[in-house]
Amino acid sequence: MLFRYCVYCFMCGFVTLSVVLLYFSSTLPDLSNLKTAIRIPAVSIQTYDGKIIGSYGDLYEDVIPVEDLPEHVPLAFMAVEDKRFFQHFGIDVVGFFRALYQNYVAHRVVQGGSTITQQLAKNILIAEGTVTHYDRSITRKIKELLLAFWLEHKFTKSEILMMYLNRAYFGAGTYGIDAAARKYFSKSAKNLSIFEAAILAGALKAPSKYNPSNHPNYAHDRAVVVLQAMEAQGMIKSAKAIEEKQAKVALAGHESKVQSRKYFCDFAYDQAKKLLGGEVEDDIVVVTTFDEKKQALAEAAVSHYIETEGENYKFSQAAFICIARDGAIQAMIGGNGYLATQFNRAVMANRLPGSAFKLFIYGAALEYGYQLTDMISDSPVKIAGWEPKNYKWRTRGEISVLDGFTFSVNAVSIRLAQAVGLHNIAKFASKLGIFDVSTTDMSVALGTTPVTLKDLTAAYASFMDGMPIWPYCITEIRTKSGTVLFHKSEGVTTVRVIDDEVLTDGRKLLRNVIQNGTGRAANVNDFIYGKTGTNGDSDAWFFFFYDPPNARDLGFACGVWIGNDNNLTVRMASNSTGGRIPARIAKEFIQGVIMKSDSKESAQVVETSTVAEEEQGPPMKGLGALLAQ
């Protein structure tokens, strides 16, 4: 009787379990294409040589077999995620009960027991829409376990690792080991160093917190934990030695306080959508004009002066842009602190340029027939009750046109505007890309036309060759498969808008400002031409171009602005002129561009990125042998 009862109970249990398993198995997603990555439309912003500097949407890259990765890459993930990966059948019983005990003792969840296979199963269920990120139900756990068992039965350990690494989320919309390597380290996952692998392995715990773009310090500390786990498990000999040799290189480029390349990437992304005529529907690659070296130099200069002089001169924001001779935007800083605000002050903010606008007054005057030696009264001007003053200028009676521009004497600018006519000034400015200049308000002569840093920098760049400069930041847009959607034409000639005599004299004006006038702080060599601008205690500007005669390809123009966002209530110090901080930022940038040795940098990178074989140590039990099982 007892035996029959036991058999009956067993049969009922077996049938019930079978029905449950059959039911949950039927709810699992289609698993026929697990070894391929899920492609969601994404945009990769790249340099001309393929380095990813930004991404939008869900970014995926190539699916890389584990055998093609350095051994330390999968080992780093195993060290912190599943050290018994090769011993279990999808569920780590030892790890499960250990986690259960630790959580019981702590009266809270302090340790997880999921294996790599279980995590892969969870990722698949979430990706296929079977469960959500926030689902903590028993039903989800049963599906996860069933799928983990099936994965272990269907695939080899190597294939499971491959699927796991190529599907894992690493933060910032990045999925898969190769996409993460390219985004955070500008390289293929096949070339990751040990510390870089540790950073990515550590990021999985909390991708938003531990990815190096968002929090480089947290990423570093978490990577050290991974290295220590690898050392404890015999994968490497010295975690500290690897940290000392590789951490600086691995995190280079992730420590910028202004995070300015994100401003450039946002701008490029918006331009790409305009070029394609709307929202992006396919995975695309946007190849840009971004220059990493110039960007780094700009970041260093801007950061230095915000930190050291921001309080003294009472400014909290700065913007910077560098434009090549042909209009290619090479560097851009939109403000101090991208995470605080994504408003790009280099391309979005319309502000009053002050004396920087006088370039158009004098350019129109030169076209009108004035010569640099012509004498103009510098005595104060009074127009219908308006009496603008000359900033720190003692009246001499008459001064030359050249001196009037060099020392930015307001009275000379106003008298030239009266003589030439505001309509001619507006016409000259429009030829260089500055529009909506008033033809009725004489205050235009002192820079009351709102402009963006980008547009005014491009106008100054026009005095390199006498042709209008139309800034651009994209050279090509293509699909991930290689189909070209947009390609910028090369060698397009532009009509000259400044004749030779005006161009020659205009360059003399700009050069004299640097050599003898308000821009002396940026006088690095004889090939710098520029002008300062100050709008009271609200805005301070400096514009310049570098034009070496025997190296035209090296020519570029830059604009620098400092100020405060709320400039109606938060004023800068009264001596915050364009010839002070903006010109000093420009000088530091120029010196870096034309004087810094590339060979020295290259040697340093090679030296700090190399790790001796003895520090790496033997792989745990031989990864190749384990994968072959």
HELIX and SHEET records of a PDB file:
HELIX    1   1 LEU A    2  SER A   26  1                                  25    
HELIX    2   2 VAL A   66  ASP A   68  5                                   3    
HELIX    3   3 HIS A   72  GLU A   81  1                                  10    
HELIX    4   4 VAL A   93  ALA A  106  1                                  14    
HELIX    5   5 ILE A  116  ALA A  127  1                                  12    
HELIX    6   6 ILE A  138  LYS A  154  1                                  17    
HELIX    7   7 LYS A  157  ARG A  167  1                                  11    
HELIX    8   8 ILE A  177  PHE A  185  1                                   9    
HELIX    9   9 ALA A  189  ASN A  191  5                                   3    
HELIX   10  10 ILE A  194  ALA A  203  1                                  10    
HELIX   11  11 PRO A  207  TYR A  210  1                                   4    
HELIX   12  12 PRO A  216  ALA A  232  1                                  17    
HELIX   13  13 ALA A  239  ALA A  250  1                                  12    
HELIX   14  14 ARG A  261  LEU A  276  1                                  16    
HELIX   15  15 GLU A  292  TYR A  313  1                                  22    
HELIX   16  16 GLY A  354  PHE A  357  5                                   4    
HELIX   17  17 LYS A  358  TYR A  368  1                                  11    
HELIX   18  18 VAL A  401  THR A  406  1                                   6    
HELIX   19  19 ASN A  410  VAL A  420  1                                  11    
HELIX   20  20 LEU A  422  LYS A  431  1                                  10    
HELIX   21  21 MET A  442  LEU A  446  5                                   5    
HELIX   22  22 LEU A  453  ALA A  461  1                                   9    
HELIX   23  23 SER A  462  MET A  464  5                                   3    
HELIX   24  24 ASP A  500  ASN A  516  1                                  17    
HELIX   25  25 ARG A  520  ALA A  522  5                                   3    
HELIX   26  26 ARG A  552  LEU A  554  5                                   3    
HELIX   27  27 ILE A  581  MET A  595  1                                  15    
HELIX   28  28 ASP A  598  THR A  608  1                                  11    
HELIX   29  29 GLU A  613  GLN A  616  1                                   4    
HELIX   30  30 LEU A  623  ALA A  628  1                                   6    
SHEET    1   A 5 ILE A  52  GLY A  57  0                                        
SHEET    2   A 5 ALA A  42  GLN A  46 -1                                        
SHEET    3   A 5 ILE A 284  THR A 288  1                                        
SHEET    4   A 5 ILE A 474  THR A 479 -1                                        
SHEET    5   A 5 VAL A 484  HIS A 487 -1                                        
SHEET    1   B 5 ILE A 329  ILE A 333  0                                        
SHEET    2   B 5 GLN A 317  ALA A 324 -1                                        
SHEET    3   B 5 PHE A 556  GLY A 563 -1                                        
SHEET    4   B 5 ASP A 539  TYR A 546 -1                                        
SHEET    5   B 5 ILE A 528  ASN A 535 -1                                        
SHEET    1   C 2 MET A 375  SER A 377  0                                        
SHEET    2   C 2 GLU A 398  SER A 400 -1                                        
END                                                                             
